[in-house]
Amino acid sequence: MDKKPHVVYFSNHTLNDAQLNYTIIEKEFLAMVFGFEKFRSYLIWSHVIVYTEDPALKHLLSKRDAKPRLVRWILLLQEFDYEIKDRKGSENLVADHLFRIIYDRENESSISKCFPDEQLYAVHPDPWCAEVVNYLVASRIPKVWIENDKDRFFHLVKFFVWDDPYLFKYYSD
């Protein structure tokens, strides 16, 4: 594979009157929340990298005195394994182009807001949490791991707690 990002699906969302008054950072955060909600069944067991033009989005996620709306969005995103990376608009040509498309309200009926295969789910042989649960329940790790894999895993696993049948992760509050 050529390791280049490929577009899988395009989606759009029309902002209501209240959302039009959000700041640019809040609108970008709203777009991220919308995308995670829309494609939840595909993203739930995957590591997702979100590319954004605005480095302030990372800061918004770590704010302690955030607005209730932002706190609700942050709580909604906690079930996902995601990472936010900064990328200039000039480097992210597809998103930059889509952002500049002028929306025509007269042809609104031509835009389909349903995702055709919403009933499909991503199937992975081992979810990302399988090794964590195996270690917390039975103190087992894969024998094929090298020392670097073990170090990274033990750094990660200290943030998790197994309370049968649930796996919990500690976050800084």
Residue pairs with C-beta under 8 A, 6 or more apart in sequence:
7 94
9 39
9 115
10 98
11 34
11 35
11 38
11 39
11 115
12 103
12 111
12 113
13 31
13 34
14 103
14 108
15 22
15 27
15 30
19 27
19 30
22 30
24 54
25 54
25 56
25 57
25 60
26 60
26 69
26 70
28 52
28 53
28 54
28 57
29 57
29 60
29 70
29 73
30 73
32 50
32 52
32 57
32 77
33 73
33 76
33 77
36 43
36 48
36 76
36 77
36 80
36 82
37 76
38 115
39 115
41 118
41 120
41 121
41 122
42 120
42 121
42 122
43 80
43 82
43 122
44 79
44 80
44 122
45 122
45 124
45 127
45 128
46 81
46 122
46 124
46 128
47 81
47 82
47 83
47 128
48 80
48 81
48 82
48 83
49 82
49 83
49 84
49 85
50 82
50 83
50 84
50 85
51 85
51 86
51 87
51 92
51 95
52 84
52 85
52 86
52 87
53 86
53 87
53 88
53 89
53 92
54 86
55 86
57 84
58 84
58 86
60 66
60 70
61 74
61 77
61 84
63 70
66 74
78 171
81 128
89 95
89 96
89 99
90 96
129 160
129 167
131 141
131 142
131 153
132 156
132 157
132 160
132 167
133 162
133 167
134 140
134 141
135 141
135 153
135 157
136 157
136 160
136 161
136 162
136 167
137 162
141 150
141 153
145 153
159 169
159 170
160 167
160 168
160 169
160 170
161 167
161 168
161 169
161 170
162 168
